[in-house]
């Protein structure tokens, strides 16, 4: 049985290098708060707790508890998922699954967790999709797969999220594109470039 939606913990993945932005994008300002602040505000009502996956030496302005990768090298989001699953196993909790989201998607749906949970099963990974695209870092992960993921990542060639998803029962949950003043907003818009940030600012203004 899956834990009730608002009793599930979440991990925000912020372990990337932000190479296309040229600076830590999670801390960039967007409508009076950081991009990460928007993610936290959208996610917090849906879960019981939030931790942050980021390099141990990184400056964290969010106040979230840091859960760094278990191995150095920023080897990709699966390393962050593994760190989150092992952290969940170490907690005194009955939570069955871990929610993961990226640090750069400030328009997360407010029903993200409930809808992922509704389509998942005890041993099933649930992954968000939108506009024909799959978003594997926006997902619900059973904590029971942690050992398999650890074994999978022993091989340095095993870094592709979709290859790991193919090893497990996985369901895909589609979320609609939103019409915001005649401009279409993907709720999973992620901010990788200055152009993405400018687009997010326009949507933020239109949503006020």
N, C-alpha and C positions, 0 to 999 in steps of 0.2 A: 504493500500500500504506500502511496506517495504522501509525504507530509503535506498538510494544508498549505496553500500558497503563501500566506503571510507568515508561515513558520519556517520558510526556506531561507537559508543564508545566501548571500551573493558575493561574488568576487568581480571587481572591476579590473580589467586587464590594461595595464599601463606600462608594459615592459618593452615596448618598441622604441626605436631610436629617433622617431620623428624626423627622419632624414629629409623628406620632401618639404617639411615646414621650416626646417633649419633651427628649431628650438622646441622646447618641451610644449607640445600643443595642449596637453591637459590643463596647463596653468594659464593659457591665453585668455584674455578678457572677452566676454560675450554678454552684452546687455546687462552689465552691472555685476556679473559674477564670472568665475572661470568656466571653461567648457566642462571640466570635471564637476564643478558645482552644479551645473545643469543636469548632468548625468545622475549625480547623487539625489538631487531633488525629485527627479522622475522615478528613480528606482526605490528610494527609501520606503514609500508607503506600501510597496508590494512585497517586502521581505522583512525578515526579523533582524538581520544584521548585514553589514557590508564591510568587506576588507578590500585592500588595495594590493594588487600584484605589481610591483615595480622594483627596480634594482635597489639593493640595500642601501647604497650610498646616495640615492636620489633625495632631493629636497621635496618633502611632502607638505603641501599647504592645506590639505583636506582635513587633517585630523583623524583620518581613518587608520586602523591598525594595518601595518605593512606585512605582507606575506610575499617575500621575494622567491624567485626561482630557487630550486634546490641545488641546481648546478649553475656555474657561471657561464657567461657567454651570450646571454640574450638569444637563446636558440629558437625562439618562436612561441606562439601562443599556447601550444600544447604543454610546454614546460610550465607556463602559468597555471593552466588548468590542473596539472598534476600537483603543483604546490598547493592550490586551493583545496583539492580533494584530500590530500594528506592532512592539511590543516583542519578540515572538517572532521576527519576521522579522529583527530586528537582532541576535539572538543567534547564536552559532556553534553551531547545533544542527540536526539533521535532523528534529526533531519535526514531524509533519505536521498536528497538530491542537492546539487549546488547549481545556482544560477550564475552564468558568466555574461558579462557585457563589456564592450570596449570603452575606453576612457574618452572617446572622441565622437560619440553619438548623442548629441544633446536633445534630440526629439523622441526619445524612447517612448513607445506606446505605454499608456498607464495600465493597460491590461496585458502587458507582455507576459508576466509570470503566470497569471491565471490561465491564459490561453495555451502556453507551452505545457503547463501541468495537465490541462484537460486532455491533451492528445498523447501524453507520455504514459509509460507503464513503469513498474518497479525496476525493470532492467533496461529501459529504453531511453535513448538520448533524444531529446526534442530540440529541433533547430529552427530558427526563424528564417522565413524567406519574404521577399517583396519584389514586385516588378520583374519577376522571372529570375531573380538572383538569390543565391543561398548565402546566408550569413553565419558561418559555422562558429564564430566567437559569441554569437547571441544564442545561447543554448542552455538547456537544462541537462545536467550530467548526473547519473546515478553514482553515488559514492562507492558502490560496489565494483566499479570498473577501474579503480585507482591502481591496483596491482597490475592489471593488464596494460594500462597506459605506461606505468613505470617500466615494465618489460619491453614494451614497444619502443620506448625512447632510448633504450640502451644502444640501439643501432642509430648512429648519427644521420643516416639517410632517411629515417622515419620522422619527418618533420611536417608532412602534409596533413592538415586537418581532415580533409575529405577521405584520404586513404585510411585514417584511423576510424572515421565514422563508418566506413564500409565493413569494418570488422564486427560491428555491433548492430543490434536492432535500432534503427533510427527513423524517426518520423519528422516530417517537415510541415511547419505551420505557417500559412501565408497571411501577411498583414497588408491591408490596403494602402495604396498611395493616396495622399490627402490633397484636396484642392484648396489652396490657400490664396485667395484673391486672384484666381485664374492661373496661378503658378503651381505646378505639381511638386509636392514634398514627399520624398521617400522618408518614412519615419526612422529609417536606419541610416540616413545621411551621416557619413563620417567625414571628419574634417582632417584632410591630409595636406592641403595646400592653402596658400593665402586666398586663392580664388574660392575654395570651399568655405573658408571663414567668412568671406564677403557674402556668399550666398546664405550662410547660416544667419548672418546679421539681418539680412533682408527678411527672412522668414520669422525671425524672432520679433522684429518690429511689427510685422503683419499680424502676428498672433497676440499682440498686446491688446 
